Amino acid sequence: MKAKEVRVTVKNRIEDLLRVNAVFESFATQHEIGGRLRYHLLVSIEEILTNIIKYGFDEEGIHPIHITFRKVEEHIEMEFEDRGREFNPLEVEGPDLETPIESRQLGGLGIHLVKKMVDTATYRREGDKNILLLRKAHSPAAAA
């Protein structure tokens, strides 16, 4: 039986990306997510989690990050929740792609890629929680 929703909680450590990827891979297999869509979602997971882990928390220590993967009708949803400092990644200006790469300022490219790879992205702040929801259309019949 396919799980419509899978939730995983990890700590703010880069090595926990492997666990999230493993959970997503299992979810993706159950829901026949393959090819380019699977790649786009994996890149999005890595970019968002890396940003949360590296930049999301002012204080040292271990902080939980909750990730939920959902199959909703003809869409895949990925929700990222943390209690880090308030930050809306969707407000980050895109990189200046016209400037030569060696002259560009660092940052912004990962978020830019995520915005291009998903259909919709929404951010909200609930109390002390950042919640980022990414959605991408998916129809297993069309993917087969």
C-alpha positions as CSV (number, residue, x, y, z in Angstrom):
1,M,0.0,0.0,0.0
2,K,1.3,3.4,-0.9
3,A,1.8,5.9,1.9
4,K,0.1,9.2,0.8
5,E,2.3,11.0,3.3
6,V,5.7,10.3,4.8
7,R,7.3,12.5,7.5
8,V,10.9,12.4,8.6
9,T,12.6,14.4,11.3
10,V,16.4,15.0,11.2
11,K,18.9,17.1,13.0
12,N,20.6,20.2,11.5
13,R,23.6,18.1,10.3
14,I,24.7,17.8,6.7
15,E,25.1,14.0,7.1
16,D,21.4,13.8,7.8
17,L,20.8,14.6,4.1
18,L,21.5,11.0,3.4
19,R,18.6,9.8,5.6
20,V,16.2,12.3,4.0
21,N,17.2,11.2,0.5
22,A,16.7,7.6,1.5
23,V,13.2,8.3,2.8
24,F,12.4,10.3,-0.4
25,E,13.8,7.5,-2.7
26,S,11.4,5.0,-1.0
27,F,8.5,7.4,-1.3
28,A,9.4,8.2,-5.0
29,T,9.5,4.5,-5.8
30,Q,6.1,3.9,-4.2
31,H,4.6,6.7,-6.3
32,E,6.4,6.0,-9.5
33,I,8.3,9.2,-9.5
34,G,11.2,8.8,-11.9
35,G,13.5,10.5,-14.4
36,R,13.7,14.3,-14.6
37,L,11.0,14.8,-11.9
38,R,12.8,12.6,-9.4
39,Y,16.1,14.5,-10.1
40,H,14.4,17.9,-9.7
41,L,12.9,16.9,-6.4
42,L,16.2,15.5,-5.1
43,V,18.1,18.6,-6.1
44,S,15.4,20.7,-4.4
45,I,15.6,18.7,-1.2
46,E,19.4,19.0,-1.1
47,E,19.3,22.8,-1.7
48,I,16.6,23.6,0.8
49,L,18.0,21.4,3.6
50,T,21.6,22.6,3.0
51,N,20.4,26.2,3.4
52,I,18.4,25.4,6.6
53,I,21.3,23.5,8.1
54,K,24.0,26.0,7.2
55,Y,22.2,29.3,7.8
56,G,18.9,28.7,9.6
57,F,19.9,28.8,13.2
58,D,21.6,31.6,15.2
59,E,22.5,29.5,18.2
60,E,24.7,26.5,18.3
61,G,23.4,23.0,19.1
62,I,21.1,20.4,17.6
63,H,17.8,21.6,16.1
64,P,15.1,19.4,14.5
65,I,14.0,19.8,10.9
66,H,10.8,18.2,9.8
67,I,10.3,17.2,6.2
68,T,7.0,15.8,4.8
69,F,6.5,14.2,1.4
70,R,2.9,14.0,0.2
71,K,1.1,12.7,-2.9
72,V,-1.9,15.0,-3.3
73,E,-4.1,14.3,-6.3
74,E,-1.8,14.9,-9.3
75,H,1.0,16.7,-7.3
76,I,3.9,15.9,-5.1
77,E,4.3,18.2,-2.1
78,M,7.5,18.6,0.0
79,E,7.1,20.6,3.2
80,F,10.1,21.8,5.2
81,E,9.6,23.0,8.8
82,D,12.2,24.4,11.2
83,R,12.3,26.6,14.2
84,G,15.2,28.7,13.0
85,R,15.4,32.4,12.5
86,E,12.6,33.8,10.3
87,F,13.7,33.6,6.7
88,N,11.6,33.5,3.5
89,P,13.9,32.0,0.8
90,L,11.4,33.0,-1.9
91,E,12.3,36.6,-1.2
92,V,15.9,36.0,-2.1
93,E,16.9,37.9,-5.3
94,G,18.0,35.6,-8.1
95,P,21.6,35.6,-9.1
96,D,22.9,37.9,-11.8
97,L,23.4,35.4,-14.5
98,E,24.8,38.1,-16.9
99,T,27.9,38.8,-14.8
100,P,30.8,36.5,-15.4
101,I,30.9,33.7,-12.9
102,E,34.2,34.7,-11.3
103,S,32.8,38.2,-10.6
104,R,29.4,37.1,-9.1
105,Q,28.6,37.4,-5.4
106,L,28.2,34.0,-3.7
107,G,24.7,32.8,-2.9
108,G,21.3,32.7,-4.3
109,L,21.8,30.2,-7.1
110,G,20.4,27.2,-5.2
111,I,17.2,28.9,-4.3
112,H,17.0,30.1,-7.9
113,L,17.3,26.5,-9.2
114,V,14.6,25.3,-6.7
115,K,12.2,28.0,-7.9
116,K,12.8,26.8,-11.5
117,M,12.4,23.1,-10.7
118,V,9.1,23.2,-8.9
119,D,5.7,24.5,-10.0
120,T,4.8,26.4,-6.9
121,A,6.6,27.4,-3.7
122,T,5.0,29.1,-0.7
123,Y,6.4,30.2,2.6
124,R,4.7,31.0,5.8
125,R,5.7,31.8,9.4
126,E,3.6,30.1,12.1
127,G,4.7,31.3,15.5
128,D,8.4,30.4,15.7
129,K,8.3,28.0,12.7
130,N,9.4,28.5,9.1
131,I,7.3,26.4,6.7
132,L,8.2,26.1,3.1
133,L,5.9,24.1,0.8
134,L,7.1,23.0,-2.7
135,R,4.7,21.5,-5.2
136,K,5.3,19.7,-8.5
137,A,2.8,18.1,-10.9
138,H,3.0,14.4,-11.2
139,S,0.9,11.8,-13.0
140,P,2.4,8.3,-12.9
141,A,0.4,7.3,-16.0
142,A,2.0,10.1,-17.9
143,A,5.5,9.3,-16.6
144,A,5.3,5.6,-17.7
